[in-house]
Amino acid sequence: MLVSACLAGAPCRYNARSKASDEVTDLVRRGGAVAVCPEVVGGLGVPRRPAEIVGGDGDDVLDGRARVVDDCGNDVTDAFLSGAERALDLARRAGAKTAVLTDRSPSCGSREIYDGTFGGTRRPGIGVTAALLARHGIEVRSDSG
């Protein structure tokens, strides 16, 4: 199984915090899951500016129809694409069939993401990494059930 590193206790979210889940942390400790933060392995630092997908969702980013930008207007799409590719590679090497990812993230969201306006509005959609994993047959689940 592949899991978002922030769920395993790593303080790698944009605000340098985790979203630790005791269950996920224990699973990683026991060797039942591999943790990754696609944004960090894609080259973004911690902390970093908040980013949202503008013009679609993760599938649209993969297809070149949407971009990922931070709240200052900087295009960070390439880092998100690189991180998604590295997460997929890690999932393949681990033999992961399932991924439990942090919802609402522009990388890991599996059911909803923010709408690209930085106003806190959520909408149905999938993040870049979640979309790439799903395209390659990995079942993507939300951390929120």
C-alpha positions in Angstrom: 0.0 0.0 0.0 1.1 3.6 -0.7 0.1 6.3 1.8 0.5 10.1 2.0 3.5 10.8 4.1 1.6 13.4 6.1 -0.8 10.7 7.2 2.2 8.8 8.6 3.2 11.7 10.7 5.7 13.5 8.4 5.4 17.3 8.8 5.5 17.7 5.0 2.2 19.6 4.2 2.4 23.0 2.7 2.3 24.5 6.3 5.0 22.1 7.6 2.4 20.1 9.6 1.3 16.5 9.4 -2.2 15.1 9.3 -1.1 12.0 11.3 -3.3 9.0 11.6 -2.4 6.5 14.2 -3.6 3.7 12.0 -1.5 4.8 9.0 1.6 5.5 11.1 1.4 2.1 12.6 0.9 0.5 9.2 4.1 2.2 7.9 6.0 1.2 11.0 5.0 -2.4 10.6 6.1 -2.4 6.9 2.6 -2.7 5.5 2.7 0.6 3.7 5.2 2.9 2.0 4.8 6.7 2.7 5.5 9.4 0.1 4.8 13.1 -0.2 4.6 13.8 -4.0 5.0 17.5 -3.6 8.3 17.1 -1.7 9.7 14.4 -4.0 8.7 16.6 -6.9 11.0 19.3 -5.6 8.9 21.6 -3.5 10.1 22.6 0.0 8.5 22.6 3.4 6.9 24.9 4.2 5.7 26.1 0.7 3.0 28.3 -0.7 -0.4 26.8 -0.9 -1.2 25.5 -4.4 -4.4 24.7 -6.2 -5.4 23.3 -9.6 -6.7 26.0 -12.0 -8.8 25.0 -14.9 -9.8 21.5 -14.0 -8.5 18.6 -11.9 -5.6 16.2 -11.8 -6.7 14.4 -14.9 -6.8 17.7 -16.7 -3.3 18.6 -15.5 -2.0 15.2 -16.8 -3.6 15.9 -20.1 -2.2 19.5 -20.3 -5.6 21.2 -20.0 -5.1 22.6 -16.5 -2.2 24.0 -14.3 -1.2 23.9 -10.7 -0.4 27.4 -9.3 0.5 28.7 -5.9 -1.3 31.6 -4.2 1.2 34.0 -5.6 0.5 32.9 -9.2 3.6 30.9 -9.6 3.1 27.8 -11.9 4.2 24.7 -10.0 2.8 22.2 -12.4 6.1 20.6 -13.3 6.9 19.8 -9.7 3.4 18.2 -9.2 3.9 16.1 -12.4 7.4 15.1 -11.3 6.1 14.2 -7.8 3.3 12.1 -9.3 5.7 10.2 -11.5 8.0 9.5 -8.6 5.1 8.4 -6.4 3.9 6.0 -9.2 7.4 4.6 -9.4 7.6 4.0 -5.7 4.1 2.4 -5.7 5.2 0.1 -8.5 8.5 -0.9 -6.8 6.5 -1.6 -3.6 3.9 -3.7 -5.4 1.2 -1.4 -4.1 -2.3 -2.1 -5.3 -3.9 0.6 -3.2 -3.1 4.1 -2.1 -4.6 6.0 0.9 -4.1 9.7 0.2 -5.0 13.0 1.8 -8.2 14.4 0.4 -8.5 18.0 -0.9 -4.8 18.1 -1.8 -3.9 19.2 -5.3 -1.6 16.1 -5.4 -3.5 13.5 -3.3 -7.1 14.5 -3.4 -9.2 11.5 -4.4 -12.8 12.8 -4.0 -12.5 16.6 -3.7 -10.0 19.4 -4.3 -10.1 23.2 -3.9 -11.6 25.1 -6.8 -8.5 27.1 -7.8 -9.6 30.4 -6.4 -7.9 30.2 -3.0 -11.2 31.1 -1.4 -11.5 27.8 0.5 -14.2 26.5 -1.8 -14.1 22.7 -2.4 -15.4 20.9 -5.4 -15.5 17.3 -6.6 -12.2 16.3 -8.3 -9.0 14.4 -8.1 -5.4 15.5 -7.5 -2.5 15.0 -9.9 -0.9 12.1 -8.1 -4.2 10.4 -7.4 -5.2 10.7 -11.1 -1.9 9.2 -12.3 -2.1 6.3 -9.8 -5.7 5.6 -10.8 -4.7 5.6 -14.5 -2.2 2.9 -13.7 -4.6 0.6 -12.0 -3.9 1.6 -8.4 -7.0 1.9 -6.3 -7.0 5.4 -4.7 -8.8 5.9 -1.4 -9.4 9.0 0.7 -8.1 9.4 4.2 -11.5 10.6 5.2 -13.3 7.4 4.5 
